[in-house]
Amino acid sequence: MENWKNALKLLSSRISLNREPVIFGIRQKDIQVDIFAKAGGDDYSLIGEVKNRKAKFSVKEAKIFLAKALEVQQLENVSKALFFVFSAGGFFQNTIQFLQENKIAWSDDKKFL
């Protein structure tokens, strides 16, 4: 867990989480992710979702994010990626279980904002 926290700290020091999301146009539809940081070489790229709101992050939202993140990973030809979700409002317990099962890092620690 510490590795992804360090990666997020480094990432948040280099980009603004308030900037416009990254949008990929794909076959008549758009895929939008909040953070996409492509790494060089054999390093991990970061693909993330940021929800700065009071509502908890749901399993439905997690499934949608996972589908988008996998498609971005494929489109950008990224071999190694770390998926993560930040939700200021927290997560439902079943959402945390889904994220863990799918190896998606998650945090509700507001220090990242």
N, CA, C and O atoms as a Tinker XYZ file with bonds, in Angstrom:
   452  protein
     1  N      0.811000   -1.198000    0.000000    73     2
     2  CA     0.000000    0.000000    0.000000    64     1     3
     3  C      0.856000    1.266000    0.000000    63     2     4     5
     4  O      0.464000    2.277000   -0.582000    81     3
     5  N      2.008000    1.218000    0.639000    73     3     6
     6  CA     2.843000    2.414000    0.717000    64     5     7
     7  C      3.339000    2.851000   -0.656000    63     6     8     9
     8  O      3.483000    4.049000   -0.900000    81     7
     9  N      3.607000    1.899000   -1.565000    73     7    10
    10  CA     4.110000    2.265000   -2.889000    64     9    11
    11  C      3.123000    3.132000   -3.644000    63    10    12    13
    12  O      3.516000    4.132000   -4.245000    81    11
    13  N      1.838000    2.766000   -3.626000    73    11    14
    14  CA     0.875000    3.581000   -4.369000    64    13    15
    15  C      0.642000    4.905000   -3.679000    63    14    16    17
    16  O      0.370000    5.902000   -4.348000    81    15
    17  N      0.743000    4.949000   -2.339000    73    15    18
    18  CA     0.600000    6.229000   -1.639000    64    17    19
    19  C      1.736000    7.169000   -2.027000    63    18    20    21
    20  O      1.518000    8.360000   -2.245000    81    19
    21  N      2.943000    6.629000   -2.110000    73    19    22
    22  CA     4.079000    7.449000   -2.528000    64    21    23
    23  C      3.914000    7.913000   -3.965000    63    22    24    25
    24  O      4.245000    9.053000   -4.293000    81    23
    25  N      3.403000    7.034000   -4.828000    73    23    26
    26  CA     3.172000    7.411000   -6.224000    64    25    27
    27  C      2.134000    8.521000   -6.315000    63    26    28    29
    28  O      2.288000    9.453000   -7.104000    81    27
    29  N      1.073000    8.428000   -5.509000    73    27    30
    30  CA     0.048000    9.472000   -5.525000    64    29    31
    31  C      0.592000   10.795000   -5.005000    63    30    32    33
    32  O      0.267000   11.853000   -5.545000    81    31
    33  N      1.417000   10.747000   -3.960000    73    31    34
    34  CA     2.011000   11.980000   -3.442000    64    33    35
    35  C      2.876000   12.641000   -4.508000    63    34    36    37
    36  O      2.804000   13.853000   -4.712000    81    35
    37  N      3.692000   11.839000   -5.185000    73    35    38
    38  CA     4.535000   12.362000   -6.249000    64    37    39
    39  C      3.680000   12.931000   -7.368000    63    38    40    41
    40  O      3.950000   14.022000   -7.870000    81    39
    41  N      2.653000   12.196000   -7.757000    73    39    42
    42  CA     1.773000   12.644000   -8.827000    64    41    43
    43  C      1.068000   13.934000   -8.452000    63    42    44    45
    44  O      1.005000   14.861000   -9.260000    81    43
    45  N      0.533000   14.010000   -7.231000    73    43    46
    46  CA    -0.212000   15.204000   -6.836000    64    45    47
    47  C      0.697000   16.416000   -6.718000    63    46    48    49
    48  O      0.227000   17.549000   -6.824000    81    47
    49  N      1.985000   16.201000   -6.502000    73    47    50
    50  CA     2.905000   17.333000   -6.448000    64    49    51
    51  C      3.236000   17.848000   -7.841000    63    50    52    53
    52  O      3.743000   18.960000   -7.989000    81    51
    53  N      2.951000   17.044000   -8.866000    73    51    54
    54  CA     3.307000   17.428000  -10.231000    64    53    55
    55  C      2.135000   17.879000  -11.084000    63    54    56    57
    56  O      2.329000   18.575000  -12.080000    81    55
    57  N      0.916000   17.491000  -10.708000    73    55    58
    58  CA    -0.240000   17.901000  -11.495000    64    57    59
    59  C     -1.325000   18.421000  -10.578000    63    58    60    61
    60  O     -1.339000   18.133000   -9.381000    81    59
    61  N     -2.215000   19.173000  -11.139000    73    59    62
    62  CA    -3.351000   19.676000  -10.386000    64    61    63
    63  C     -4.526000   18.730000  -10.567000    63    62    64    65
    64  O     -4.878000   18.395000  -11.698000    81    63
    65  N     -5.134000   18.296000   -9.479000    73    63    66
    66  CA    -6.289000   17.417000   -9.582000    64    65    67
    67  C     -7.530000   18.176000  -10.033000    63    66    68    69
    68  O     -8.561000   17.563000  -10.310000    81    67
    69  N     -7.446000   19.496000  -10.108000    73    67    70
    70  CA    -8.589000   20.299000  -10.520000    64    69    71
    71  C     -8.596000   20.584000  -12.016000    63    70    72    73
    72  O     -9.496000   21.265000  -12.507000    81    71
    73  N     -7.624000   20.082000  -12.737000    73    71    74
    74  CA    -7.582000   20.344000  -14.170000    64    73    75
    75  C     -8.607000   19.496000  -14.904000    63    74    76    77
    76  O     -9.205000   18.587000  -14.329000    81    75
    77  N     -8.799000   19.796000  -16.158000    73    75    78
    78  CA    -9.773000   19.069000  -16.965000    64    77    79
    79  C     -9.384000   17.596000  -17.083000    63    78    80    81
    80  O     -8.198000   17.277000  -17.173000    81    79
    81  N    -10.367000   16.699000  -17.084000    73    79    82
    82  CA   -10.057000   15.277000  -17.232000    64    81    83
    83  C     -9.482000   14.968000  -18.609000    63    82    84    85
    84  O     -9.674000   15.722000  -19.563000    81    83
    85  N     -8.785000   13.864000  -18.692000    73    83    86
    86  CA    -8.244000   13.399000  -19.962000    64    85    87
    87  C     -9.361000   12.661000  -20.687000    63    86    88    89
    88  O    -10.001000   11.783000  -20.110000    81    87
    89  N     -9.597000   13.011000  -21.943000    73    87    90
    90  CA   -10.671000   12.380000  -22.706000    64    89    91
    91  C    -10.077000   11.707000  -23.931000    63    90    92    93
    92  O     -9.310000   12.317000  -24.676000    81    91
    93  N    -10.432000   10.456000  -24.133000    73    91    94
    94  CA    -9.973000    9.679000  -25.270000    64    93    95
    95  C    -11.164000    9.413000  -26.175000    63    94    96    97
    96  O    -12.168000    8.868000  -25.718000    81    95
    97  N    -11.080000    9.785000  -27.450000    73    95    98
    98  CA   -12.151000    9.496000  -28.397000    64    97    99
    99  C    -11.960000    8.118000  -28.994000    63    98   100   101
   100  O    -10.932000    7.835000  -29.609000    81    99
   101  N    -12.941000    7.270000  -28.813000    73    99   102
   102  CA   -12.819000    5.889000  -29.260000    64   101   103
   103  C    -14.096000    5.452000  -29.953000    63   102   104   105
   104  O    -15.179000    5.518000  -29.371000    81   103
   105  N    -13.973000    5.008000  -31.186000    73   103   106
   106  CA   -15.097000    4.402000  -31.900000    64   105   107
   107  C    -16.444000    5.007000  -31.539000    63   106   108   109
   108  O    -17.301000    4.311000  -30.995000    81   107
   109  N    -16.644000    6.242000  -31.817000    73   107   110
   110  CA   -17.923000    6.921000  -31.621000    64   109   111
   111  C    -18.294000    7.144000  -30.159000    63   110   112   113
   112  O    -19.437000    7.497000  -29.870000    81   111
   113  N    -17.370000    6.952000  -29.239000    73   111   114
   114  CA   -17.672000    7.256000  -27.846000    64   113   115
   115  C    -16.437000    7.852000  -27.196000    63   114   116   117
   116  O    -15.319000    7.673000  -27.680000    81   115
   117  N    -16.643000    8.546000  -26.120000    73   115   118
   118  CA   -15.535000    9.135000  -25.383000    64   117   119
   119  C    -15.330000    8.379000  -24.082000    63   118   120   121
   120  O    -16.282000    7.971000  -23.416000    81   119
   121  N    -14.070000    8.204000  -23.742000    73   119   122
   122  CA   -13.715000    7.629000  -22.448000    64   121   123
   123  C    -13.025000    8.736000  -21.676000    63   122   124   125
   124  O    -12.075000    9.345000  -22.167000    81   123
   125  N    -13.497000    8.993000  -20.477000    73   123   126
   126  CA   -12.949000   10.074000  -19.667000    64   125   127
   127  C    -12.364000    9.502000  -18.385000    63   126   128   129
   128  O    -13.038000    8.784000  -17.647000    81   127
   129  N    -11.103000    9.828000  -18.128000    73   127   130
   130  CA   -10.480000    9.495000  -16.856000    64   129   131
   131  C     -9.941000   10.786000  -16.262000    63   130   132   133
   132  O     -9.563000   11.704000  -16.990000    81   131
   133  N     -9.907000   10.852000  -14.946000    73   131   134
   134  CA    -9.452000   12.076000  -14.292000    64   133   135
   135  C     -7.941000   12.224000  -14.330000    63   134   136   137
   136  O     -7.425000   13.331000  -14.491000    81   135
   137  N     -7.229000   11.113000  -14.182000    73   135   138
   138  CA    -5.767000   11.171000  -14.186000    64   137   139
   139  C     -5.218000   10.056000  -15.064000    63   138   140   141
   140  O     -5.582000    8.889000  -14.920000    81   139
   141  N     -4.343000   10.439000  -15.969000    73   139   142
   142  CA    -3.589000    9.467000  -16.750000    64   141   143
   143  C     -2.159000    9.980000  -16.829000    63   142   144   145
   144  O     -1.891000   11.008000  -17.450000    81   143
   145  N     -1.255000    9.264000  -16.203000    73   143   146
   146  CA     0.160000    9.625000  -16.216000    64   145   147
   147  C      0.922000    8.446000  -16.805000    63   146   148   149
   148  O      1.129000    7.430000  -16.140000    81   147
   149  N      1.335000    8.594000  -18.059000    73   147   150
   150  CA     2.022000    7.507000  -18.756000    64   149   151
   151  C      3.497000    7.517000  -18.389000    63   150   152   153
   152  O      4.180000    8.535000  -18.501000    81   151
   153  N      3.965000    6.371000  -17.952000    73   151   154
   154  CA     5.360000    6.228000  -17.546000    64   153   155
   155  C      6.190000    5.723000  -18.720000    63   154   156   157
   156  O      5.676000    5.112000  -19.656000    81   155
   157  N      7.448000    5.989000  -18.642000    73   155   158
   158  CA     8.359000    5.489000  -19.659000    64   157   159
   159  C      8.982000    4.176000  -19.232000    63   158   160   161
   160  O      8.962000    3.812000  -18.056000    81   159
   161  N      9.525000    3.485000  -20.191000    73   159   162
   162  CA    10.250000    2.252000  -19.894000    64   161   163
   163  C      9.393000    1.197000  -19.233000    63   162   164   165
   164  O      8.276000    0.916000  -19.670000    81   163
   165  N      9.929000    0.616000  -18.174000    73   163   166
   166  CA     9.271000   -0.488000  -17.478000    64   165   167
   167  C      8.536000   -0.026000  -16.217000    63   166   168   169
   168  O      8.158000   -0.849000  -15.384000    81   167
   169  N      8.333000    1.286000  -16.076000    73   167   170
   170  CA     7.666000    1.820000  -14.893000    64   169   171
   171  C      6.151000    1.707000  -15.020000    63   170   172   173
   172  O      5.617000    1.461000  -16.102000    81   171
   173  N      5.475000    1.892000  -13.896000    73   171   174
   174  CA     4.018000    1.827000  -13.865000    64   173   175
   175  C      3.403000    3.159000  -14.271000    63   174   176   177
   176  O      3.816000    4.214000  -13.789000    81   175
   177  N      2.419000    3.108000  -15.156000    73   175   178
   178  CA     1.605000    4.276000  -15.479000    64   177   179
   179  C      0.468000    4.349000  -14.464000    63   178   180   181
   180  O      0.093000    3.339000  -13.869000    81   179
   181  N     -0.079000    5.551000  -14.268000    73   179   182
   182  CA    -1.172000    5.742000  -13.317000    64   181   183
   183  C     -2.447000    6.117000  -14.056000    63   182   184   185
   184  O     -2.440000    6.991000  -14.922000    81   183
   185  N     -3.536000    5.452000  -13.709000    73   183   186
   186  CA    -4.854000    5.776000  -14.252000    64   185   187
   187  C     -5.779000    5.891000  -13.055000    63   186   188   189
   188  O     -5.947000    4.938000  -12.294000    81   187
   189  N     -6.385000    7.074000  -12.892000    73   187   190
   190  CA    -7.147000    7.284000  -11.672000    64   189   191
   191  C     -8.452000    8.027000  -11.838000    63   190   192   193
   192  O     -8.687000    8.724000  -12.825000    81   191
   193  N     -9.286000    7.851000  -10.837000    73   191   194
   194  CA   -10.581000    8.510000  -10.729000    64   193   195
   195  C    -10.571000    9.318000   -9.435000    63   194   196   197
   196  O    -10.133000    8.820000   -8.399000    81   195
   197  N    -11.050000   10.561000   -9.487000    73   195   198
   198  CA   -11.092000   11.427000   -8.316000    64   197   199
   199  C    -12.518000   11.914000   -8.116000    63   198   200   201
   200  O    -13.110000   12.513000   -9.013000    81   199
   201  N    -13.067000   11.653000   -6.930000    73   199   202
   202  CA   -14.407000   12.124000   -6.574000    64   201   203
   203  C    -14.277000   12.981000   -5.320000    63   202   204   205
   204  O    -14.120000   12.458000   -4.217000    81   203
   205  N    -14.343000   14.294000   -5.492000    73   203   206
   206  CA   -14.260000   15.228000   -4.373000    64   205   207
   207  C    -15.682000   15.666000   -4.024000    63   206   208   209
   208  O    -16.121000   16.761000   -4.376000    81   207
   209  N    -16.381000   14.782000   -3.325000    73   207   210
   210  CA   -17.796000   14.999000   -2.994000    64   209   211
   211  C    -18.120000   14.272000   -1.699000    63   210   212   213
   212  O    -17.299000   13.515000   -1.181000    81   211
   213  N    -19.318000   14.503000   -1.178000    73   211   214
   214  CA   -19.724000   13.867000    0.077000    64   213   215
   215  C    -20.239000   12.442000   -0.117000    63   214   216   217
   216  O    -20.139000   11.622000    0.795000    81   215
   217  N    -20.784000   12.142000   -1.285000    73   215   218
   218  CA   -21.359000   10.814000   -1.540000    64   217   219
   219  C    -20.265000    9.750000   -1.590000    63   218   220   221
   220  O    -19.157000   10.003000   -2.063000    81   219
   221  N    -20.590000    8.564000   -1.098000    73   219   222
   222  CA   -19.656000    7.448000   -1.148000    64   221   223
   223  C    -19.547000    6.904000   -2.572000    63   222   224   225
   224  O    -20.485000    6.999000   -3.364000    81   223
   225  N    -18.396000    6.341000   -2.873000    73   223   226
   226  CA   -18.130000    5.733000   -4.181000    64   225   227
   227  C    -18.769000    4.349000   -4.203000    63   226   228   229
   228  O    -18.570000    3.556000   -3.284000    81   227
   229  N    -19.536000    4.060000   -5.253000    73   227   230
   230  CA   -20.316000    2.817000   -5.311000    64   229   231
   231  C    -19.641000    1.746000   -6.166000    63   230   232   233
   232  O    -18.708000    2.028000   -6.918000    81   231
   233  N    -20.128000    0.520000   -6.037000    73   231   234
   234  CA   -19.640000   -0.587000   -6.860000    64   233   235
   235  C    -19.924000   -0.302000   -8.333000    63   234   236   237
   236  O    -19.086000   -0.586000   -9.190000    81   235
   237  N    -21.086000    0.250000   -8.632000    73   235   238
   238  CA   -21.421000    0.575000  -10.022000    64   237   239
   239  C    -20.379000    1.528000  -10.608000    63   238   240   241
   240  O    -19.909000    1.325000  -11.727000    81   239
   241  N    -20.020000    2.562000   -9.853000    73   239   242
   242  CA   -18.995000    3.506000  -10.314000    64   241   243
   243  C    -17.640000    2.814000  -10.464000    63   242   244   245
   244  O    -16.893000    3.100000  -11.400000    81   243
   245  N    -17.327000    1.905000   -9.541000    73   243   246
   246  CA   -16.055000    1.184000   -9.599000    64   245   247
   247  C    -15.979000    0.312000  -10.850000    63   246   248   249
   248  O    -14.930000    0.237000  -11.489000    81   247
   249  N    -17.076000   -0.341000  -11.199000    73   247   250
   250  CA   -17.100000   -1.181000  -12.400000    64   249   251
   251  C    -16.938000   -0.338000  -13.662000    63   250   252   253
   252  O    -16.233000   -0.731000  -14.592000    81   251
   253  N    -17.587000    0.809000  -13.689000    73   251   254
   254  CA   -17.461000    1.714000  -14.839000    64   253   255
   255  C    -16.021000    2.207000  -14.956000    63   254   256   257
   256  O    -15.455000    2.236000  -16.049000    81   255
   257  N    -15.429000    2.597000  -13.819000    73   255   258
   258  CA   -14.037000    3.058000  -13.839000    64   257   259
   259  C    -13.103000    1.958000  -14.331000    63   258   260   261
   260  O    -12.230000    2.215000  -15.161000    81   259
   261  N    -13.275000    0.742000  -13.832000    73   259   262
   262  CA   -12.403000   -0.359000  -14.242000    64   261   263
   263  C    -12.480000   -0.583000  -15.751000    63   262   264   265
   264  O    -11.453000   -0.776000  -16.403000    81   263
   265  N    -13.676000   -0.558000  -16.301000    73   263   266
   266  CA   -13.832000   -0.742000  -17.751000    64   265   267
   267  C    -13.125000    0.372000  -18.520000    63   266   268   269
   268  O    -12.443000    0.107000  -19.510000    81   267
   269  N    -13.286000    1.621000  -18.066000    73   267   270
   270  CA   -12.626000    2.749000  -18.735000    64   269   271
   271  C    -11.112000    2.641000  -18.610000    63   270   272   273
   272  O    -10.390000    2.857000  -19.583000    81   271
   273  N    -10.633000    2.310000  -17.424000    73   271   274
   274  CA    -9.192000    2.230000  -17.191000    64   273   275
   275  C     -8.553000    1.136000  -18.045000    63   274   276   277
   276  O     -7.469000    1.330000  -18.596000    81   275
   277  N     -9.216000   -0.003000  -18.155000    73   275   278
   278  CA    -8.686000   -1.085000  -18.988000    64   277   279
   279  C     -8.641000   -0.681000  -20.459000    63   278   280   281
   280  O     -7.705000   -1.035000  -21.176000    81   279
   281  N     -9.645000    0.053000  -20.901000    73   279   282
   282  CA    -9.663000    0.496000  -22.295000    64   281   283
   283  C     -8.572000    1.533000  -22.558000    63   282   284   285
   284  O     -7.914000    1.488000  -23.598000    81   283
   285  N     -8.376000    2.463000  -21.626000    73   283   286
   286  CA    -7.298000    3.447000  -21.773000    64   285   287
   287  C     -5.947000    2.734000  -21.790000    63   286   288   289
   288  O     -5.074000    3.069000  -22.591000    81   287
   289  N     -5.779000    1.758000  -20.910000    73   287   290
   290  CA    -4.530000    1.005000  -20.864000    64   289   291
   291  C     -4.247000    0.351000  -22.210000    63   290   292   293
   292  O     -3.113000    0.370000  -22.688000    81   291
   293  N     -5.269000   -0.221000  -22.814000    73   291   294
   294  CA    -5.101000   -0.874000  -24.110000    64   293   295
   295  C     -4.832000    0.157000  -25.207000    63   294   296   297
   296  O     -3.922000   -0.024000  -26.016000    81   295
   297  N     -5.610000    1.228000  -25.240000    73   295   298
   298  CA    -5.452000    2.247000  -26.281000    64   297   299
   299  C     -4.087000    2.917000  -26.242000    63   298   300   301
   300  O     -3.508000    3.233000  -27.281000    81   299
   301  N     -3.585000    3.127000  -25.044000    73   299   302
   302  CA    -2.299000    3.801000  -24.885000    64   301   303
   303  C     -1.124000    2.824000  -24.882000    63   302   304   305
   304  O      0.025000    3.221000  -24.689000    81   303
   305  N     -1.426000    1.552000  -25.098000    73   303   306
   306  CA    -0.392000    0.522000  -25.161000    64   305   307
   307  C      0.485000    0.526000  -23.906000    63   306   308   309
   308  O      1.714000    0.521000  -23.985000    81   307
   309  N     -0.175000    0.534000  -22.757000    73   307   310
   310  CA     0.505000    0.549000  -21.462000    64   309   311
   311  C      0.579000   -0.880000  -20.943000    63   310   312   313
   312  O     -0.448000   -1.532000  -20.749000    81   311
   313  N      1.798000   -1.364000  -20.719000    73   311   314
   314  CA     1.941000   -2.751000  -20.261000    64   313   315
   315  C      1.734000   -2.889000  -18.754000    63   314   316   317
   316  O      1.216000   -3.904000  -18.290000    81   315
   317  N      2.136000   -1.876000  -17.989000    73   315   318
   318  CA     1.992000   -1.927000  -16.532000    64   317   319
   319  C      1.297000   -0.657000  -16.060000    63   318   320   321
   320  O      1.743000    0.454000  -16.345000    81   319
   321  N      0.191000   -0.840000  -15.330000    73   319   322
   322  CA    -0.554000    0.324000  -14.847000    64   321   323
   323  C     -1.054000    0.085000  -13.432000    63   322   324   325
   324  O     -1.369000   -1.038000  -13.039000    81   323
   325  N     -1.116000    1.162000  -12.692000    73   323   326
   326  CA    -1.716000    1.162000  -11.364000    64   325   327
   327  C     -3.019000    1.937000  -11.471000    63   326   328   329
   328  O     -3.022000    3.114000  -11.831000    81   327
   329  N     -4.119000    1.280000  -11.159000    73   327   330
   330  CA    -5.426000    1.934000  -11.146000    64   329   331
   331  C     -5.703000    2.366000   -9.712000    63   330   332   333
   332  O     -5.420000    1.630000   -8.767000    81   331
   333  N     -6.262000    3.573000   -9.556000    73   331   334
   334  CA    -6.594000    4.030000   -8.214000    64   333   335
   335  C     -7.814000    4.934000   -8.240000    63   334   336   337
   336  O     -8.120000    5.576000   -9.244000    81   335
   337  N     -8.505000    4.963000   -7.097000    73   335   338
   338  CA    -9.683000    5.808000   -6.924000    64   337   339
   339  C     -9.514000    6.588000   -5.631000    63   338   340   341
   340  O     -9.205000    6.018000   -4.585000    81   339
   341  N     -9.720000    7.894000   -5.712000    73   339   342
   342  CA    -9.808000    8.731000   -4.519000    64   341   343
   343  C    -11.252000    9.196000   -4.394000    63   342   344   345
   344  O    -11.829000    9.710000   -5.352000    81   343
   345  N    -11.832000    9.014000   -3.216000    73   343   346
   346  CA   -13.195000    9.473000   -2.964000    64   345   347
   347  C    -13.242000   10.167000   -1.609000    63   346   348   349
   348  O    -13.108000    9.524000   -0.568000    81   347
   349  N    -13.432000   11.483000   -1.629000    73   347   350
   350  CA   -13.487000   12.255000   -0.382000    64   349   351
   351  C    -14.633000   11.788000    0.513000    63   350   352   353
   352  O    -14.546000   11.887000    1.737000    81   351
   353  N    -15.701000   11.284000   -0.089000    73   351   354
   354  CA   -16.856000   10.817000    0.676000    64   353   355
   355  C    -16.730000    9.393000    1.176000    63   354   356   357
   356  O    -17.618000    8.896000    1.869000    81   355
   357  N    -15.650000    8.740000    0.835000    73   355   358
   358  CA   -15.446000    7.366000    1.274000    64   357   359
   359  C    -16.009000    6.354000    0.287000    63   358   360   361
   360  O    -16.317000    6.678000   -0.860000    81   359
   361  N    -16.134000    5.124000    0.760000    73   359   362
   362  CA   -16.532000    4.001000   -0.082000    64   361   363
   363  C    -17.516000    3.118000    0.671000    63   362   364   365
   364  O    -17.427000    2.977000    1.891000    81   363
   365  N    -18.443000    2.531000   -0.052000    73   363   366
   366  CA   -19.279000    1.494000    0.540000    64   365   367
   367  C    -18.400000    0.265000    0.767000    63   366   368   369
   368  O    -17.433000    0.051000    0.035000    81   367
   369  N    -18.729000   -0.540000    1.773000    73   367   370
   370  CA   -17.911000   -1.707000    2.098000    64   369   371
   371  C    -17.811000   -2.670000    0.919000    63   370   372   373
   372  O    -16.741000   -3.223000    0.664000    81   371
   373  N    -18.922000   -2.879000    0.190000    73   371   374
   374  CA   -18.860000   -3.794000   -0.954000    64   373   375
   375  C    -18.013000   -3.208000   -2.089000    63   374   376   377
   376  O    -17.470000   -3.949000   -2.909000    81   375
   377  N    -17.906000   -1.886000   -2.133000    73   375   378
   378  CA   -17.045000   -1.246000   -3.133000    64   377   379
   379  C    -15.583000   -1.522000   -2.809000    63   378   380   381
   380  O    -14.791000   -1.832000   -3.699000    81   379
   381  N    -15.233000   -1.409000   -1.544000    73   379   382
   382  CA   -13.858000   -1.698000   -1.128000    64   381   383
   383  C    -13.502000   -3.138000   -1.481000    63   382   384   385
   384  O    -12.404000   -3.411000   -1.964000    81   383
   385  N    -14.426000   -4.045000   -1.242000    73   383   386
   386  CA   -14.191000   -5.451000   -1.580000    64   385   387
   387  C    -13.951000   -5.608000   -3.085000    63   386   388   389
   388  O    -13.033000   -6.319000   -3.493000    81   387
   389  N    -14.773000   -4.946000   -3.913000    73   387   390
   390  CA   -14.602000   -5.008000   -5.370000    64   389   391
   391  C    -13.244000   -4.443000   -5.777000    63   390   392   393
   392  O    -12.546000   -5.037000   -6.600000    81   391
   393  N    -12.866000   -3.301000   -5.206000    73   391   394
   394  CA   -11.581000   -2.686000   -5.545000    64   393   395
   395  C    -10.426000   -3.614000   -5.181000    63   394   396   397
   396  O     -9.490000   -3.783000   -5.962000    81   395
   397  N    -10.493000   -4.209000   -4.008000    73   395   398
   398  CA    -9.438000   -5.131000   -3.584000    64   397   399
   399  C     -9.360000   -6.345000   -4.503000    63   398   400   401
   400  O     -8.269000   -6.756000   -4.896000    81   399
   401  N    -10.504000   -6.916000   -4.847000    73   399   402
   402  CA   -10.530000   -8.092000   -5.725000    64   401   403
   403  C     -9.947000   -7.789000   -7.100000    63   402   404   405
   404  O     -9.391000   -8.674000   -7.752000    81   403
   405  N    -10.073000   -6.538000   -7.540000    73   403   406
   406  CA    -9.586000   -6.146000   -8.861000    64   405   407
   407  C     -8.264000   -5.388000   -8.802000    63   406   408   409
   408  O     -7.834000   -4.787000   -9.786000    81   407
   409  N     -7.627000   -5.426000   -7.634000    73   407   410
   410  CA    -6.299000   -4.831000   -7.437000    64   409   411
   411  C     -6.265000   -3.349000   -7.816000    63   410   412   413
   412  O     -5.332000   -2.876000   -8.464000    81   411
   413  N     -7.314000   -2.630000   -7.390000    73   411   414
   414  CA    -7.402000   -1.191000   -7.607000    64   413   415
   415  C     -7.126000   -0.509000   -6.270000    63   414   416   417
   416  O     -7.806000   -0.772000   -5.278000    81   415
   417  N     -6.126000    0.364000   -6.250000    73   415   418
   418  CA    -5.806000    1.102000   -5.030000    64   417   419
   419  C     -6.910000    2.115000   -4.757000    63   418   420   421
   420  O     -7.548000    2.610000   -5.687000    81   419
   421  N     -7.134000    2.422000   -3.484000    73   419   422
   422  CA    -8.196000    3.356000   -3.131000    64   421   423
   423  C     -7.802000    4.136000   -1.889000    63   422   424   425
   424  O     -7.027000    3.666000   -1.056000    81   423
   425  N     -8.357000    5.346000   -1.784000    73   423   426
   426  CA    -8.102000    6.174000   -0.608000    64   425   427
   427  C     -9.226000    7.191000   -0.447000    63   426   428   429
   428  O     -9.817000    7.655000   -1.422000    81   427
   429  N     -9.504000    7.523000    0.818000    73   427   430
   430  CA   -10.406000    8.631000    1.121000    64   429   431
   431  C     -9.672000    9.676000    1.964000    63   430   432   433
   432  O    -10.295000   10.528000    2.597000    81   431
   433  N     -8.347000    9.595000    1.962000    73   431   434
   434  CA    -7.498000   10.510000    2.728000    64   433   435
   435  C     -7.448000   11.864000    2.020000    63   434   436   437
   436  O     -6.868000   11.982000    0.941000    81   435
   437  N     -8.051000   12.873000    2.623000    73   435   438
   438  CA    -8.176000   14.192000    1.992000    64   437   439
   439  C     -6.844000   14.934000    1.883000    63   438   440   441
   440  O     -6.784000   15.995000    1.262000    81   439
   441  N     -5.789000   14.402000    2.467000    73   439   442
   442  CA    -4.473000   15.031000    2.332000    64   441   443
   443  C     -3.985000   14.995000    0.886000    63   442   444   445
   444  O     -3.074000   15.737000    0.518000    81   443
   445  N     -4.588000   14.131000    0.064000    73   443   446
   446  CA    -4.182000   14.044000   -1.335000    64   445   447
   447  C     -4.720000   15.196000   -2.165000    63   446   448   449
   448  O     -4.260000   15.410000   -3.287000    81   447
   449  N     -5.680000   15.941000   -1.642000    73   447   450
   450  CA    -6.247000   17.059000   -2.413000    64   449   451
   451  C     -5.482000   18.329000   -2.191000    63   450   452
   452  O     -5.824000   19.364000   -2.763000    81   451
